[in-house]
């Protein structure tokens, strides 16, 4: 019998309807993503460039990354 591996972190995504740019911010003309994950030794903050200056592309990339994280821990 194969055991399912327990994820090493938990994902809790909060989306605010009134803020379409939640989890992203503009830094020197380039959009970045930031989110937190719960690790065994405390929370971890993740921040990285989305590699675009276009807010619509940044939102799509954010949604893709966060969906991938959710699938990974489901």
Backbone torsions as a table, in degrees:
resi	resn	phi	psi	omega
1	UNK	NA	130.8	-178.1
2	UNK	-91.1	131.6	178.5
3	UNK	-91.3	141.5	176.3
4	UNK	-78.5	132.6	179.6
5	UNK	-74.1	134.7	176.7
6	UNK	-78.2	131.9	178.1
7	UNK	-62.0	149.6	-179.6
8	UNK	-83.8	-3.4	178.4
9	UNK	-149.6	163.5	176.8
10	UNK	-113.1	144.7	177.3
11	UNK	-113.7	128.7	174.7
12	UNK	-130.9	103.5	-176.2
13	UNK	-94.2	128.6	174.7
14	UNK	-112.9	121.0	178.2
15	UNK	-114.3	127.6	178.4
16	UNK	-102.8	118.7	-178.2
17	UNK	-56.6	-35.9	-177.3
18	UNK	-78.6	-3.1	-177.4
19	UNK	-132.9	91.9	-179.1
20	UNK	-66.9	-13.6	-179.4
21	UNK	-102.6	19.9	179.2
22	UNK	-59.7	135.1	-178.8
23	UNK	80.7	-1.7	177.3
24	UNK	-126.0	151.9	174.7
25	UNK	-147.3	154.7	-178.2
26	UNK	-93.5	124.5	-178.8
27	UNK	-130.5	109.8	-179.2
28	UNK	53.2	40.4	175.4
29	UNK	87.4	-2.8	-179.8
30	UNK	-120.0	136.4	179.6
31	UNK	-80.9	138.3	179.1
32	UNK	-122.2	155.3	177.1
33	UNK	-109.9	139.9	172.6
34	UNK	-140.2	139.3	177.4
35	UNK	-157.7	166.0	179.7
36	UNK	-117.9	146.5	173.2
37	UNK	-126.8	151.5	177.8
38	UNK	-94.3	119.9	177.4
39	UNK	-104.6	165.8	179.3
40	UNK	-58.3	-33.3	-177.7
41	UNK	-100.6	19.2	177.3
42	UNK	122.0	179.8	-177.3
43	UNK	-73.0	149.2	176.5
44	UNK	-124.6	133.6	178.7
45	UNK	-99.4	129.7	-179.8
46	UNK	-113.2	130.1	178.1
47	UNK	-140.8	130.7	174.7
48	UNK	-158.4	159.6	-177.8
49	UNK	-70.0	140.6	172.8
50	UNK	-90.8	-4.5	172.9
51	UNK	67.2	30.0	179.7
52	UNK	-147.1	154.4	175.3
53	UNK	-102.2	-4.4	-177.7
54	UNK	-94.9	120.9	-176.1
55	UNK	-64.2	-35.7	179.4
56	UNK	-67.0	-40.5	176.3
57	UNK	-65.9	-38.8	179.0
58	UNK	-62.4	-42.1	178.7
59	UNK	-64.1	-41.5	178.6
60	UNK	-63.4	-43.8	179.6
61	UNK	-65.3	-41.1	176.2
62	UNK	-58.4	-49.3	-178.4
63	UNK	-60.6	-39.5	179.4
64	UNK	-65.3	-45.9	-179.0
65	UNK	-64.6	-45.3	-178.5
66	UNK	-68.0	-37.7	177.0
67	UNK	-63.7	-39.0	177.9
68	UNK	-64.1	-40.2	177.4
69	UNK	-63.0	-42.2	-179.5
70	UNK	-64.4	-44.6	179.0
71	UNK	-61.7	-38.4	-177.5
72	UNK	-64.3	-31.6	-175.8
73	UNK	-101.7	-2.7	-177.9
74	UNK	-74.1	NA	NA
